[in-house]
Amino acid sequence: MEKIKQHLTWFIGAGCILFLLISLSLFNYFKSESNMPITSQIPIQDQPEIKSSDTEGDKNQRQITNEKNIIMIDVQGSVKKPGVYQMKSGDRVIHAIQKAGGFLEEAEIRSVNQALKISDEMVIYVASKGEEYENQEGGSNSDHPVSEKININSADQSILQTLNGVGPAKAESIIAYREEHGPFSSLDQLLEVKGIGEKTIEEWKDKISFE
């Protein structure tokens, strides 16, 4: 009987030790769980932006559209930098001339329609003063001679530049003189404009009028 009690005591003691070990393990487990960050609190690492196939498609479409808008034109004649230039669809002759450096002083500005829209493979030719050219309607400038008299008192800057030796600066000087002193009444009065000499008015006497 005494032996049975000893075995029972040993069994109960072993059970108590086992219970304490299990309890301690469970305690440590739940403690570690409570210290783990909540999933929603874990910072999400920045992920590289992934471009969708639709975005790539739009980019390719824009590139194709831009390529279609590019045209090549040839600018020749009385411009500072004749040559072939890359332009955009919808540009006008004036833009092409600006890209070619602008008109030379001897350019016959009326030989081109500066407002005309350009097209691919177009040739823009700026004639010189006194040179025959084909106008926009297909006729020759002989139908509208350059030698037709110009009213020195009403002509704008572009018309004044059709006179021999007149560039933008000299045309502005003529207009400024008119605005300050009133209309010109004689060739001699033109000598008062800076840059105009006797040789110049001798050339103009059959090309200008005062009324």
Secondary structure, DSSP 8 states (H G I E B T S, - for coil): -HHHHHHHHHHHHHHHHHHHHHHHHHHHHHHHHHHS--GGGS----------HHHHHHHHHHHHHHHHHEEEEEEEESBSS-EEEEEETT-BHHHHHHHTT-B-TTB-GGGS-TTSB--TT-EEEE-BTT---B-TTS-BGGGS-TTS-EETTT--HHHHTTSTT--HHHHHHHHHHHHHH----STGGGGGSTT--HHHHHHHTTTEE--
